[in-house]
Amino acid sequence: MPISHPFRIDATGRTATPADERALVRELVEQVLFTRPGERVMRPTFGSGVHQLVFAPASDEVAAIAQHLVRAALQQWLATWIEVRDVQVEAAESRLTITVAYASRRTGAGDVVTLAREV
């Protein structure tokens, strides 16, 4: 089982792991979406680039660009884990909210992840 993100120690004093596949996928999606390309030394293209759109003027075009960036990043980095079904992006002032509907490749079960970040 992978290590939880962000890294932490659990109640037993060991490295924490996600509770189940749903928690694992949520953590993976969060890592992809909120990592800026260039942040990871050994994977300079890892991430989505949505941070750069937070302060762009709110418009249908910016929302479409953000949705495209998110969908492309998830398909590139998590294609073996999930099938992306829908992406919704909302930017309000300095808060970015992203909702991703997906299906697990392993179980076929659908789920929704909503993540928000203050930038």
BALOBA-1460 file (C-alpha; in Angstrom, 3 decimals):
// residues 119
<rec num="1" residu="m" x="0.000" y="0.000" z="0.000"/>
<rec num="2" residu="p" x="1.367" y="3.470" z="-0.844"/>
<rec num="3" residu="i" x="2.299" y="6.037" z="1.770"/>
<rec num="4" residu="s" x="-0.306" y="8.679" z="2.684"/>
<rec num="5" residu="h" x="0.012" y="12.170" z="1.293"/>
<rec num="6" residu="p" x="0.887" y="14.358" z="3.033"/>
<rec num="7" residu="f" x="3.369" y="12.158" z="4.863"/>
<rec num="8" residu="r" x="2.411" y="11.519" z="8.487"/>
<rec num="9" residu="i" x="2.798" y="9.010" z="11.309"/>
<rec num="10" residu="d" x="-0.283" y="7.004" z="12.336"/>
<rec num="11" residu="a" x="-1.478" y="6.172" z="15.869"/>
<rec num="12" residu="t" x="0.752" y="3.085" z="15.999"/>
<rec num="13" residu="g" x="3.881" y="5.115" z="15.292"/>
<rec num="14" residu="r" x="4.250" y="3.796" z="11.758"/>
<rec num="15" residu="t" x="4.109" y="5.520" z="8.408"/>
<rec num="16" residu="a" x="0.449" y="6.219" z="7.608"/>
<rec num="17" residu="t" x="-1.193" y="4.624" z="4.585"/>
<rec num="18" residu="p" x="-4.542" y="5.511" z="2.980"/>
<rec num="19" residu="a" x="-7.499" y="3.813" z="4.669"/>
<rec num="20" residu="d" x="-8.906" y="2.371" z="1.445"/>
<rec num="21" residu="e" x="-8.791" y="2.722" z="-2.343"/>
<rec num="22" residu="r" x="-11.124" y="5.745" z="-2.270"/>
<rec num="23" residu="a" x="-8.775" y="7.601" z="0.098"/>
<rec num="24" residu="l" x="-5.778" y="6.566" z="-1.984"/>
<rec num="25" residu="v" x="-7.311" y="7.885" z="-5.217"/>
<rec num="26" residu="r" x="-8.266" y="11.153" z="-3.496"/>
<rec num="27" residu="e" x="-4.665" y="11.617" z="-2.348"/>
<rec num="28" residu="l" x="-3.315" y="10.785" z="-5.811"/>
<rec num="29" residu="v" x="-5.702" y="13.246" z="-7.492"/>
<rec num="30" residu="e" x="-4.717" y="15.943" z="-4.993"/>
<rec num="31" residu="q" x="-1.018" y="15.369" z="-5.662"/>
<rec num="32" residu="v" x="-1.467" y="15.648" z="-9.430"/>
<rec num="33" residu="l" x="-3.720" y="18.705" z="-9.346"/>
<rec num="34" residu="f" x="-1.911" y="20.792" z="-6.780"/>
<rec num="35" residu="t" x="1.674" y="20.097" z="-7.782"/>
<rec num="36" residu="r" x="3.124" y="22.768" z="-10.020"/>
<rec num="37" residu="p" x="5.084" y="21.483" z="-13.033"/>
<rec num="38" residu="g" x="8.756" y="21.830" z="-12.153"/>
<rec num="39" residu="e" x="8.240" y="21.229" z="-8.404"/>
<rec num="40" residu="r" x="9.436" y="17.623" z="-8.507"/>
<rec num="41" residu="v" x="13.108" y="17.281" z="-9.288"/>
<rec num="42" residu="m" x="12.981" y="13.849" z="-10.910"/>
<rec num="43" residu="r" x="9.630" y="14.462" z="-12.649"/>
<rec num="44" residu="p" x="9.657" y="18.055" z="-13.908"/>
<rec num="45" residu="t" x="6.468" y="17.625" z="-15.969"/>
<rec num="46" residu="f" x="4.437" y="16.130" z="-13.091"/>
<rec num="47" residu="g" x="1.439" y="18.258" z="-12.102"/>
<rec num="48" residu="s" x="-1.398" y="20.127" z="-13.762"/>
<rec num="49" residu="g" x="-0.560" y="23.828" z="-13.957"/>
<rec num="50" residu="v" x="-3.957" y="24.994" z="-12.673"/>
<rec num="51" residu="h" x="-2.351" y="27.298" z="-10.090"/>
<rec num="52" residu="q" x="-1.447" y="29.748" z="-12.835"/>
<rec num="53" residu="l" x="-5.151" y="30.238" z="-13.664"/>
<rec num="54" residu="v" x="-6.365" y="31.241" z="-10.205"/>
<rec num="55" residu="f" x="-5.824" y="34.942" z="-10.794"/>
<rec num="56" residu="a" x="-6.915" y="34.937" z="-14.444"/>
<rec num="57" residu="p" x="-10.119" y="36.843" z="-15.170"/>
<rec num="58" residu="a" x="-13.166" y="34.658" z="-14.565"/>
<rec num="59" residu="s" x="-14.588" y="33.620" z="-17.921"/>
<rec num="60" residu="d" x="-15.888" y="30.614" z="-19.798"/>
<rec num="61" residu="e" x="-12.587" y="30.394" z="-21.658"/>
<rec num="62" residu="v" x="-10.497" y="30.239" z="-18.478"/>
<rec num="63" residu="a" x="-12.819" y="27.592" z="-17.016"/>
<rec num="64" residu="a" x="-12.474" y="25.536" z="-20.212"/>
<rec num="65" residu="i" x="-8.672" y="25.822" z="-20.101"/>
<rec num="66" residu="a" x="-8.631" y="24.745" z="-16.448"/>
<rec num="67" residu="q" x="-10.880" y="21.770" z="-17.172"/>
<rec num="68" residu="h" x="-8.615" y="20.744" z="-20.035"/>
<rec num="69" residu="l" x="-5.456" y="21.048" z="-17.888"/>
<rec num="70" residu="v" x="-7.001" y="18.976" z="-15.098"/>
<rec num="71" residu="r" x="-8.364" y="16.271" z="-17.393"/>
<rec num="72" residu="a" x="-5.073" y="16.015" z="-19.329"/>
<rec num="73" residu="a" x="-2.965" y="15.802" z="-16.151"/>
<rec num="74" residu="l" x="-5.187" y="13.128" z="-14.615"/>
<rec num="75" residu="q" x="-5.200" y="11.102" z="-17.800"/>
<rec num="76" residu="q" x="-1.433" y="11.369" z="-18.100"/>
<rec num="77" residu="w" x="-0.523" y="10.527" z="-14.517"/>
<rec num="78" residu="l" x="-3.426" y="8.419" z="-13.189"/>
<rec num="79" residu="a" x="-4.709" y="6.553" z="-16.255"/>
<rec num="80" residu="t" x="-3.856" y="3.201" z="-14.669"/>
<rec num="81" residu="w" x="-5.875" y="4.097" z="-11.538"/>
<rec num="82" residu="i" x="-8.949" y="5.959" z="-12.809"/>
<rec num="83" residu="e" x="-11.081" y="6.806" z="-15.820"/>
<rec num="84" residu="v" x="-11.976" y="10.497" z="-15.689"/>
<rec num="85" residu="r" x="-15.675" y="11.008" z="-16.411"/>
<rec num="86" residu="d" x="-16.185" y="14.699" z="-15.695"/>
<rec num="87" residu="v" x="-14.217" y="17.710" z="-14.461"/>
<rec num="88" residu="q" x="-15.676" y="20.933" z="-13.048"/>
<rec num="89" residu="v" x="-13.476" y="23.891" z="-12.084"/>
<rec num="90" residu="e" x="-14.481" y="27.001" z="-10.141"/>
<rec num="91" residu="a" x="-12.164" y="29.909" z="-9.325"/>
<rec num="92" residu="a" x="-13.402" y="32.533" z="-6.884"/>
<rec num="93" residu="e" x="-10.929" y="35.201" z="-5.774"/>
<rec num="94" residu="s" x="-7.930" y="33.172" z="-4.530"/>
<rec num="95" residu="r" x="-9.811" y="29.896" z="-4.000"/>
<rec num="96" residu="l" x="-9.707" y="27.138" z="-6.589"/>
<rec num="97" residu="t" x="-12.298" y="24.343" z="-6.354"/>
<rec num="98" residu="i" x="-12.023" y="21.297" z="-8.606"/>
<rec num="99" residu="t" x="-14.542" y="18.469" z="-8.771"/>
<rec num="100" residu="v" x="-13.560" y="15.270" z="-10.565"/>
<rec num="101" residu="a" x="-15.979" y="12.430" z="-11.288"/>
<rec num="102" residu="y" x="-14.161" y="9.196" z="-12.032"/>
<rec num="103" residu="a" x="-14.456" y="5.421" z="-12.170"/>
<rec num="104" residu="s" x="-11.905" y="3.121" z="-10.567"/>
<rec num="105" residu="r" x="-10.089" y="1.012" z="-13.152"/>
<rec num="106" residu="r" x="-9.761" y="-1.803" z="-10.612"/>
<rec num="107" residu="t" x="-13.350" y="-2.019" z="-9.354"/>
<rec num="108" residu="g" x="-15.336" y="0.009" z="-11.890"/>
<rec num="109" residu="a" x="-16.991" y="1.904" z="-9.032"/>
<rec num="110" residu="g" x="-17.701" y="5.569" z="-9.661"/>
<rec num="111" residu="d" x="-16.881" y="8.335" z="-7.209"/>
<rec num="112" residu="v" x="-16.434" y="12.092" z="-6.981"/>
<rec num="113" residu="v" x="-13.505" y="14.010" z="-5.490"/>
<rec num="114" residu="t" x="-13.849" y="17.709" z="-4.661"/>
<rec num="115" residu="l" x="-10.686" y="19.571" z="-3.736"/>
<rec num="116" residu="a" x="-10.190" y="23.231" z="-2.870"/>
<rec num="117" residu="r" x="-7.047" y="25.281" z="-2.348"/>
<rec num="118" residu="e" x="-6.363" y="28.840" z="-1.310"/>
<rec num="119" residu="v" x="-3.574" y="30.234" z="-3.447"/>
